[in-house]
Amino acid sequence: MKLTHKPRIPVSLPPKKPVLLMNLGTGWSATTPFLYTLTIDQRYCHPGHIKENHYLYTIFEKNILNETTIRDFILRTSANESHWLFRGWQKELFEYNYHFMDDPDYVKNWYQDVSIEKYIDYYLKHWEIVKNDFHAVADFSNHNWSLPYWENGKEMIDKIKEVFDLKVTVQFRDPIRRLYSELGTCFIDERTPYLERTATDKKMREGEYFLKNKMHNEFFKYCLTDMAHKSANCQYVDLYNKWEWLVGPKNILYIVMEEFWDPALRKQQCERLSNFLDSPIQKVHENVYFPDKGADAPHYEGLIDQWTSDKETITEETIKYAMKYFFPKYNQWKFRFGEIPEAWNKRNKL
């Protein structure tokens, strides 16, 4: 039997998915300078109207917690144009949000009856505007770090992955200093978030005394007695492992803040990030937290969230006190990643 040649019919390649970079946090680990590195300095991604839209958290809040606390706060703040990112500086990046202004109610309506479909629609809409100038769209909401998708929301992540090439990054800072800076935000309105959970009236009054007198070191140590180190932002290894399971090892990259901003490691760190993002990253934005100058931090534009966080410079005595709470966390890191970052070792005398 003679075989006749049949010309092959070329099969077109499937369309390339747009990239969504999800930066999980952790808060007070230079997530804002990292955003500026990838937007202002490199034009890799654009996050939309705000750095942290917290949209996925509002879905969790609605479906699991039956609350609207975060959503109500957002509707009072970042849903309004006056709070949108880059307004007042870096105007050329703010202009990429003008398409949201075509429908003045789009962002406000986006937060009504929240859903994963609306989350995807937002980023697809934004991608159409930025795709000729940026490699990706991005969600830099730090609340995403602790969302328990491994328990009840994996299908949401899967829906995102159906539409987007999902890449995940997360920054880690020395655990003691990171929590110290986070608790510094309590001095802004003299609130005691950790103490309010279980504290007696006497304990509340003591905590408020430290706040009113700007005693950051004492307040930090006091919060450790109320298990502040058990918060989600402190659970580096546990939550990283869960996100790695959710998105796959090839799709997540951890960044040690002190290494990424160390000039001696700049080339190595930029190559590592470039390989992960498949895009050249060569310049790194300035960062108040490195080198760490505590209460004497420089006042860089756009980084007020950093230079207002440390009301006092953390003392060696405070670090020594905190180590009894944090030593297991350093050991956990070493077991998971092979070694403790040199900067954490050097500062804490591990």
C-alpha positions in Angstrom: 0.0 0.0 0.0 1.4 3.3 -1.1 1.4 6.0 1.6 0.5 9.5 0.4 2.0 12.5 2.1 -0.5 14.7 3.8 0.8 18.2 4.5 0.8 19.0 8.2 -1.6 21.6 9.3 0.2 24.0 11.6 -1.3 24.3 15.0 -1.1 27.8 16.5 0.5 28.1 19.9 -1.9 28.8 22.7 -2.0 32.5 23.6 0.4 33.6 26.3 -1.3 34.4 29.5 -0.8 37.9 31.0 1.4 37.8 34.1 0.0 38.7 37.5 2.6 39.2 40.2 1.3 38.7 43.6 3.6 40.1 46.3 2.4 38.6 49.6 4.4 40.7 52.1 5.5 40.3 54.8 4.5 43.8 56.1 7.3 46.0 57.3 9.9 44.1 55.3 10.3 46.8 52.6 7.4 45.7 50.4 6.9 49.4 49.3 10.5 49.9 48.1 10.2 46.5 46.4 7.0 47.8 44.6 8.9 50.9 43.6 11.8 48.8 42.3 9.4 47.0 39.9 7.4 50.0 38.9 9.3 53.3 39.1 12.8 51.9 38.5 12.2 49.0 36.2 8.7 49.3 34.7 8.2 45.6 35.2 4.7 45.8 36.6 1.8 48.2 37.5 -0.5 47.4 40.4 -3.5 49.4 39.4 -5.0 52.2 41.4 -3.4 51.4 44.7 -0.5 49.3 46.2 -2.8 47.2 48.4 -6.3 46.8 47.2 -7.0 44.0 49.8 -9.6 42.7 47.4 -9.0 39.0 48.1 -9.2 39.7 51.8 -12.6 41.3 51.3 -13.8 38.1 49.6 -12.5 36.1 52.6 -14.1 38.6 55.0 -17.5 38.3 53.2 -17.5 34.5 52.6 -15.9 33.3 55.8 -16.0 36.0 58.5 -19.4 37.5 57.5 -17.9 40.9 58.0 -17.2 44.1 56.0 -14.6 45.8 58.2 -11.8 46.0 55.7 -14.2 46.8 52.8 -15.8 49.6 54.7 -12.4 51.1 55.5 -11.3 50.9 51.8 -14.5 52.6 50.7 -13.6 55.5 53.0 -10.1 55.6 51.8 -8.4 54.0 48.8 -11.6 53.6 46.8 -11.5 57.4 46.5 -9.3 58.9 43.7 -7.5 61.2 46.1 -5.9 58.1 47.8 -4.8 56.4 44.6 -1.2 55.4 44.2 1.4 57.8 42.7 -1.0 60.8 42.9 1.1 63.8 43.6 4.4 62.2 42.6 5.4 59.8 39.8 2.5 61.3 37.9 3.3 59.3 34.7 2.5 56.1 36.6 -0.7 57.6 38.0 -1.8 58.3 34.4 -2.1 54.6 33.8 -5.1 54.6 36.0 -7.1 57.1 34.0 -9.1 54.3 32.4 -10.7 53.7 35.8 -11.8 57.3 35.8 -13.8 56.7 32.5 -16.3 55.1 34.8 -16.1 57.1 38.1 -17.9 54.4 40.0 -15.9 51.4 38.7 -13.6 51.1 41.7 -16.3 51.7 44.3 -18.6 49.2 42.5 -15.7 46.7 42.4 -15.9 46.5 46.2 -19.6 45.8 46.2 -20.6 42.2 46.1 -17.0 41.1 45.8 -16.0 37.9 43.8 -13.0 36.2 42.3 -14.5 36.9 38.9 -14.5 40.6 39.5 -10.9 40.4 40.8 -9.9 38.8 37.5 -11.9 41.3 35.5 -10.1 44.2 37.2 -6.6 42.9 36.3 -7.6 42.0 32.7 -9.0 45.5 32.3 -5.8 47.0 33.6 -3.6 44.7 31.6 -5.2 46.0 28.4 -4.0 49.5 29.3 -0.5 48.7 30.5 0.6 45.7 28.4 2.6 47.8 25.9 4.7 49.4 28.6 4.9 46.8 31.4 5.5 43.1 31.6 2.8 42.4 34.2 0.1 43.6 36.5 0.5 43.2 40.2 -1.3 42.8 43.6 0.9 44.0 46.5 -1.7 43.4 49.2 0.0 42.2 52.4 -3.2 40.7 53.7 -2.8 38.0 51.1 0.0 36.5 53.1 -2.2 35.0 55.8 -5.3 34.2 53.8 -6.0 30.5 54.4 -6.5 29.4 50.8 -5.0 26.0 51.6 -8.0 25.4 53.8 -11.0 26.8 51.9 -10.0 28.8 48.9 -7.6 26.9 46.6 -10.2 27.0 43.9 -9.8 30.8 43.8 -6.1 30.5 43.2 -6.8 27.9 40.5 -9.2 30.3 38.8 -6.6 33.0 38.8 -4.0 30.6 37.3 -6.5 29.7 34.5 -6.3 33.3 33.3 -2.9 34.6 34.5 0.6 33.3 34.6 0.8 33.7 38.4 4.1 34.6 40.0 4.4 35.1 43.7 7.1 36.9 45.7 7.5 37.5 49.4 10.0 39.6 51.4 11.4 38.5 54.8 13.2 40.9 57.2 15.0 40.0 60.4 12.0 38.7 62.5 12.6 40.7 65.6 13.2 44.0 63.8 10.2 43.4 61.5 7.8 42.9 64.4 9.4 45.9 66.2 8.5 48.1 63.3 5.0 46.7 62.9 4.2 47.5 66.5 5.5 51.0 66.0 2.4 51.7 64.0 0.4 51.4 67.2 1.9 54.8 68.3 0.1 56.6 65.5 -3.3 56.4 67.2 -2.2 54.9 70.5 -4.0 51.6 69.9 -3.1 48.3 71.4 -4.1 45.6 68.9 -2.4 42.7 70.5 -3.3 43.6 74.1 -7.0 44.1 73.2 -7.5 40.4 72.5 -7.2 39.0 76.0 -5.9 41.8 78.3 -7.3 42.8 81.6 -8.1 46.4 82.3 -4.9 46.7 84.3 -2.8 45.3 81.4 -4.5 47.6 79.0 -3.7 50.6 81.1 0.0 49.5 81.3 0.2 49.1 77.6 -1.4 52.5 77.0 1.2 54.1 79.3 4.0 52.9 77.1 2.2 54.2 74.0 1.5 57.7 75.4 5.0 58.1 76.5 6.5 56.9 73.2 8.3 54.0 74.9 8.7 51.8 71.9 11.2 49.3 73.4 9.1 48.7 76.5 5.9 48.4 74.5 7.5 45.9 72.2 8.6 43.7 75.1 5.2 44.1 76.7 3.4 42.9 73.5 5.6 39.8 73.4 4.1 38.8 76.7 0.7 38.8 74.9 2.0 36.6 72.1 2.6 39.2 69.5 5.2 36.9 68.0 2.5 34.4 67.2 0.9 36.7 64.6 0.7 35.6 61.0 3.4 38.1 59.9 5.8 36.2 62.1 5.1 32.8 60.7 7.7 32.9 57.9 8.3 29.2 57.3 4.8 27.8 57.9 3.0 30.2 55.6 5.7 30.1 53.0 5.4 26.3 52.8 1.6 26.6 52.4 1.9 29.2 49.6 4.5 27.0 47.9 2.1 24.1 47.9 -0.7 26.4 46.5 1.2 27.8 43.5 4.1 25.3 43.1 7.8 25.7 43.9 8.7 27.2 40.5 6.2 30.0 40.9 7.2 31.5 44.2 10.4 33.3 45.3 11.4 34.5 48.8 13.6 37.5 49.2 15.6 38.3 52.3 15.3 42.1 52.6 18.8 42.6 54.0 20.4 40.6 51.2 18.4 42.2 48.4 19.4 45.7 49.5 23.0 44.9 50.3 25.2 46.6 47.7 27.7 43.7 48.0 25.0 41.3 46.9 23.2 43.5 44.4 24.3 41.7 41.3 23.6 38.3 42.6 20.2 39.3 44.0 19.1 41.1 40.9 20.1 38.1 38.7 18.1 35.8 40.9 15.0 38.0 40.7 15.5 38.6 37.0 15.6 34.8 36.3 12.4 34.3 38.3 10.5 37.2 36.6 12.0 36.5 33.2 12.8 40.1 32.9 16.0 42.1 33.6 16.0 43.8 37.0 19.1 46.0 37.5 18.2 48.9 39.7 17.0 48.7 43.3 14.9 51.5 44.9 16.1 53.2 48.1 14.9 51.6 51.3 14.6 53.2 54.8 15.1 49.9 56.5 18.5 49.2 55.0 20.8 50.1 56.5 18.8 50.0 59.6 19.0 53.4 61.4 16.0 53.0 63.6 14.5 56.3 64.8 17.2 58.2 62.8 16.0 56.8 59.5 16.1 59.0 56.4 12.8 60.6 55.2 12.7 59.3 51.7 9.8 60.5 49.5 7.0 57.9 49.2 8.2 55.8 52.2 6.5 57.5 55.1 5.2 54.1 56.2 8.8 53.1 56.9 10.4 56.2 58.5 7.4 56.6 60.9 7.5 53.0 62.2 10.4 53.1 64.7 9.7 55.6 67.5 12.9 54.6 69.3 15.9 52.7 68.0 15.7 49.1 69.2 18.2 48.4 71.9 20.6 45.4 72.4 18.8 44.7 75.6 15.4 44.5 73.8 16.9 42.2 71.2 18.3 39.9 73.9 14.9 39.9 75.6 13.0 39.1 72.4 15.4 36.3 71.5 13.8 33.9 74.0 10.5 34.3 72.0 12.1 34.2 68.5 15.0 31.7 68.8 12.7 28.8 67.6 11.8 30.9 64.5 15.4 31.3 63.5 16.0 27.6 64.0 12.9 26.9 61.9 14.3 29.1 59.1 17.7 27.3 59.2 16.1 23.9 59.0 13.9 25.0 56.0 16.4 27.1 54.0 19.7 25.7 55.1 21.2 28.7 56.9 20.2 31.9 58.7 20.9 35.0 56.7 24.2 36.5 57.7 22.7 39.9 58.5 20.3 38.3 61.0 23.1 36.3 62.6 25.4 39.3 62.9 22.8 41.6 64.5 21.3 39.2 66.9 24.5 37.2 67.8 22.8 33.9 67.1 
